[in-house]
């Protein structure tokens, strides 16, 4: 009886943006860190989500940023790039 080798499976890191503010007060060291510590306002901004995704080691696939913001977009980062 033989065994068939299956492809590796990795969970993608997903983060949910819940704020239209351009605030970065959460722990953006990784997606897991930001979810655990989103900052004083308690929600995750697009800037925080992008920074945390960039700081998260590649899990074998792309990270996913979802939006749970009331109202229609577009949602804009208005303050430009920031040094980390």
C-alpha positions as a Python dict, from the first residue, in 0.01 Angstrom:
ca = {
    (1, 'X'): (0, 0, 0),
    (2, 'X'): (149, 337, -99),
    (3, 'X'): (95, 691, 12),
    (4, 'X'): (35, 987, -214),
    (5, 'X'): (222, 1308, -132),
    (6, 'X'): (-18, 1601, -107),
    (7, 'X'): (71, 1965, -161),
    (8, 'X'): (152, 2182, 137),
    (9, 'X'): (-141, 2375, 281),
    (10, 'X'): (-99, 2703, 465),
    (11, 'X'): (-358, 2926, 624),
    (12, 'X'): (-362, 3273, 475),
    (13, 'X'): (-338, 3562, 716),
    (14, 'X'): (-656, 3771, 705),
    (15, 'X'): (-708, 4112, 858),
    (16, 'X'): (-1028, 4319, 866),
    (17, 'X'): (-1022, 4699, 827),
    (18, 'X'): (-1299, 4860, 1029),
    (19, 'X'): (-1211, 5228, 1020),
    (20, 'X'): (-1184, 5503, 761),
    (21, 'X'): (-943, 5702, 979),
    (22, 'X'): (-578, 5716, 878),
    (23, 'X'): (-450, 5625, 1222),
    (24, 'X'): (-168, 5388, 1314),
    (25, 'X'): (-185, 5330, 1688),
    (26, 'X'): (-202, 4949, 1693),
    (27, 'X'): (79, 4693, 1710),
    (28, 'X'): (172, 4654, 1341),
    (29, 'X'): (456, 4407, 1403),
    (30, 'X'): (247, 4136, 1235),
    (31, 'X'): (-115, 4063, 1148),
    (32, 'X'): (-153, 3848, 1461),
    (33, 'X'): (-8, 4127, 1677),
    (34, 'X'): (-243, 4388, 1527),
    (35, 'X'): (-551, 4169, 1572),
    (36, 'X'): (-452, 4115, 1936),
    (37, 'X'): (-368, 4483, 1994),
    (38, 'X'): (-550, 4715, 1750),
    (39, 'X'): (-472, 5032, 1945),
    (40, 'X'): (-667, 5278, 2155),
    (41, 'X'): (-954, 5315, 1910),
    (42, 'X'): (-1010, 4936, 1900),
    (43, 'X'): (-1042, 4917, 1520),
    (44, 'X'): (-793, 4856, 1240),
    (45, 'X'): (-721, 5119, 976),
    (46, 'X'): (-608, 5049, 621),
    (47, 'X'): (-263, 5190, 701),
    (48, 'X'): (-229, 4955, 999),
    (49, 'X'): (-348, 4657, 794),
    (50, 'X'): (-99, 4720, 512),
    (51, 'X'): (189, 4778, 754),
    (52, 'X'): (107, 4463, 953),
    (53, 'X'): (73, 4257, 633),
    (54, 'X'): (412, 4382, 514),
    (55, 'X'): (563, 4289, 852),
    (56, 'X'): (412, 3938, 856),
    (57, 'X'): (641, 3663, 725),
    (58, 'X'): (512, 3502, 407),
    (59, 'X'): (279, 3218, 503),
    (60, 'X'): (296, 3051, 164),
    (61, 'X'): (46, 3279, -3),
    (62, 'X'): (-80, 3634, -6),
    (63, 'X'): (-226, 3798, 300),
    (64, 'X'): (-587, 3910, 270),
    (65, 'X'): (-722, 4249, 375),
    (66, 'X'): (-1100, 4263, 406),
    (67, 'X'): (-1321, 4566, 469),
    (68, 'X'): (-1602, 4595, 723),
    (69, 'X'): (-1658, 4970, 698),
    (70, 'X'): (-2012, 5108, 694),
    (71, 'X'): (-2092, 5317, 388),
    (72, 'X'): (-1944, 5330, 43),
    (73, 'X'): (-1578, 5382, -53),
    (74, 'X'): (-1337, 5478, -177),
    (75, 'X'): (-1123, 5470, 134),
    (76, 'X'): (-803, 5670, 105),
    (77, 'X'): (-476, 5688, 295),
    (78, 'X'): (-443, 6063, 307),
    (79, 'X'): (-115, 6117, 488),
    (80, 'X'): (123, 5956, 238),
    (81, 'X'): (400, 5716, 330),
    (82, 'X'): (548, 5715, 675),
    (83, 'X'): (882, 5594, 796),
    (84, 'X'): (850, 5290, 1019),
}
